[in-house]
Amino acid sequence: MANIVKNLVVALKGYAMGAANVIPGVSGGTIALLTGIFNELIEALNAVLSVSSWKLLLKGDFKGFWKAIHGTFLLWLAIGVIISVFSLAKLMGYVLAHHPVQTWAFFFGLIIVSAVFMLADIKGWKGSDILWLVLGIVLGAIICLLSPTETTSDLWFIALCGAIAICTMILPGISGSFILVLFGKYEYIMNAVSELNIPVLIVFALGCVLGILAFSKFLHWLIGKYEKQTLLVLIGFTLGALVKVWPWADKAAYEAANVLNGQPADALHVGGAILWALIGVGMVLALELLTRKKDS
């Protein structure tokens, strides 16, 4: 009975991680850190990529292999994440189609306040640190301004999106779904999930697996050796890329939504945007409060 309860708790934490990864600006890694499973998650991922773990499997020691890779933990965590993503995808597809200004305003508030808190947590600022932050901001803005509004839906690009997004999803403070927004594939992937577009989901999942295999150890090394510089560039990149999340950036989207809702095509919904941006800010403040209580 105790094991069942423990596994269900892990699944619930996975559900929270999945919900966070569906929302641009909220990191599944942050939820993992907040709920106390981040270290085990990193250990499990490193174990999956360890040669010694696979030697156990090749020797026929499945029980030893399963224990080495924290198999039960990963299984229940994955169950929670998958249930969360599939249950929330339809909701995200609906609000983006019917209320894009309010939705992106909510994400905008989430992202900018998350970045502020992350910057506040960095201690011992130096002149060079500011340069790393500025470098990230410039890179984020340039990539967003130069990237096309519509990107290809070829399967190779979907796999690439999965490979890069999965790496950011496990990092505290860095949103994997925001990477999909940046690549212009957030709504596409959410629709694929809600409509059960199996070919797209399989390719995206394969990209995620390849991304973990190719980059997780490198990211782990990079954070361990150059933590401050890496975080500053990533935070700066997120701030620079806010031009992509500006609620009125996609004029065609909000005009189409207004027509769909029987409203004037040029309605800007400024009041609603401010309200939902403040709700996003409030969510981050609540998470920060919970984090501080956990650490105290």
N, C-alpha and C positions, 0 to 999 in steps of 0.2 A: 504493500500500500504506500509506503514511504517513497519507494522508487517511482511509482506512478505519479504521485503528487509532484515530486522533483522534476520529472520529465514534462509534466503539464506546465509547470512554472517556466521551464526553459522554452517551451512552445509559445507561451504568452509573451515572453521577452522577445522571441523571434517575431511574433506578430507585431510588436511595437517597433522592432527594427524595420520590418517590411513596410509598415505604415510610414515611417520616417523616410525611407528610401523612395517612396512614391512621390513625396513632396519635395520639389526643388527648394534647396536652402536648409533642409533638415537632414542631418547625417545619421545613417544607421549606426555608424561607429560611435557617435555621441551617445545614442541610446544604449549601446553595448557597454560603454564606459559607465553611464549613469546606473545601469542595472547590475553592474558588477561582473559581467561576463566577458569583458574585452580581452583580458589577459588570456583566459582559456581559449577564446576564439583565435587569437594570434598563435597560441601554442598549437592548437588543433590544425590550423592551416599550414604551419611550418612542418608539423608531423606528417601531414598528407604529402608534402613535397619532399620528405626525407627518404633517402635511399634505404636506410635501415628499416623503416616501416614496411616498405614493399618487399624487402628480403624476407620478413616474417611471413608475408602472404605467399611468396614463392615457395617457402618451405612447408606450406600447408597449415601454418599456425594462424588460422583465421581469427581465433579468439584473441591471440596476442596482438595481431594487426589491428583489430577493432578497438582494443583498449589503447593501443599506442596512438591512434589517430583521434581519440576521443569520439568514437563512432556514434555512441548513443546520444551524446551531447549535440553533435553536428546534425544527426538525423532529426531530432525533435526541434532543433532550432530552425532547420530548413523547412519542416512542416509548418511551423508558425509563420515564417517569412512568406512561403508560397500561398498559404490561405489568405494572408493579409493583402498581398499584391493583387490576387485575383478578385478579392471581395471589394477592393477600393478602386480598381481600374475603371469600372463603369461610372462610378461617381465622378472621377477626375475627367473622364471623357465628356460627361454631361455638363459639368460646370465650365469647362473650357469652351464648349460649343455655345452655351447659353449666356454665360457671364464671364467673358474673358477679361474684361477690365478689372472687375472685383477680384477674380482669381489671381491674376498676375500681381495686383496690388498686395494681396495677402502674401504671396511669395516674396515680393520686393521687401516688405516689412520684415519677414523672417530672415532673409539673407543679410540685409544691411545691419540688423541688430546682432545677429550671430557673429558677423565679422567684427563688430565693435567689441563684443565680449572676448573674442579670441585675441584681438590686439591688446586688450586690457590685461590678459593673462600672461603676456610676454614680458619678462622682467629684464632689467639691465640693458636698456636701449642704448645703442651706439649710432654714430653717423652712418656707418655701413649698413645697419639694419634698415634705416629709412630708404637707402638706395635699393635694397632687396625688395622692399614693399612697393616702391615706385616702379621698379622693373616689372613686378607682377601686375600692377594696375595697367601699365602701358601695354603689356602683352595681352591681357584680357580684353582691353578696349579695342586694340588693333585687330585681334582675331575675330571679335564679334562684328566690328564694322566692315571687315573685309569678307566675312563669311556670307554666302548667299542666304536669302530668306528660305529658299527651298533647296534641300540637299538631296542627293540621289537616294533612291530606295533599293538600290542593288544590294544583293545579299552580302557581298564583301564589305560594304559600308556598314550594314547592320551588325555584322560580326565585329568590326572595328569599334563601333559604338559600345557594344557589350564588353569588349576587352578593356577599354579605357574606363568605362563607368564602374565596373565591378571593383577596380582597384581603389577608386575614390570612395566607394560605398562603405569600405571597412575602416576608413580613416576618420577619427573624431573631427568634427567641424567641417568636413569636406563632403558635399552632397553629390552622389552619383547621378541622381536624376537631373541635377543642374547641368551636368555634362551633356546629358541628352538634350536639354533645352538649347545649350550652346551649339550642338551639332544639328539642331532643327529636327530632332527625331523623338522628342518627348511625347507629343500627342500621337505620333505614329505607333510607338511601342505600347502606349496605354490602350490604344484602339485594338492593337494586335492581341493584347492580353484579354480585353473584354469580349472580343469577337472570336477568341480561340483560333487565331490564325497560326496554325501549327507550324508550317514551314518557316515563317518569320521567327516564331518563338524558339524553334530548334536552333536556327542559325544564331540568334541572339545569345541563347544559352551556351552554345559552343564557343562563341566569342568570349563569354564570361569565364568559361573554364580555361581557355587559352590565355586570357588576361591574367588570371590568378597564377597560372603556371609560369608565365613569362615575367611578371612584374612584382609579385607579392614579396619575394625575398629581396629584390632590389629596393622596393619601397621601404621595407623593414630596415634595411641597411642605411638607406638615405635618411630616414627619420632618426635612426639611432646615432648617426655620425654628424649630420648637419641639421639637427631638428629645428633650430630657430630660423635658419636661412630658408629651409624648405617650407616651413609654415608661413613665413612672411611672404614668400613668393605666391604660395597658394591662396592666402588671404587676399593679397593684392590682386591676383588674377580674378578672384570672385568679385571683388569690388569693381574692377574694370569691366567685367562682363555684365554688370547690372544694366548696361544699355540694352541688353537683349531681353531683360525682364521688365523694362519700363511698361507700365500698364497700357499705354497708348502707342506702343511701338508698332504694333500690327494693326493699321487702320482698317484693312479689309476684314480682319477677324471681328473687330467690335462692331463694324457696320453691318456685317452679315448677322451677327447675334441680335442686334437691335431689330432688324427686319424680322428675324425668326420670332422674336418676343413681341412683335407688333408695336415697336417703339420707333421714334424718329431715327433715321439711319445715322445722323450726326450726334446723337446723344452721347455725352462723355462720362456720365455717372461719376462725377468727381466726389460727391458726398459718399457714395458707396465705396469708392476706391479708398478714401481716407479711412473709413470705418474698418474695412477689411485689412488695410495695412496696419492699423492699430491693433487689430485682433492678432495678426501675425507677430507683432512686437510683443504683445502680452503673452503669447505662447512661449516665446523664447525666454522672456523674463521668468515665467513659471518654471521652465526647465532649469534655468540658472539657479533659481531659489532651491529647487529640489537637489541640485548638485551640491550647493553649499551646505545644505542640511546633512547630506550624506557624508560630506568630507569633515564636518564638525564633530 
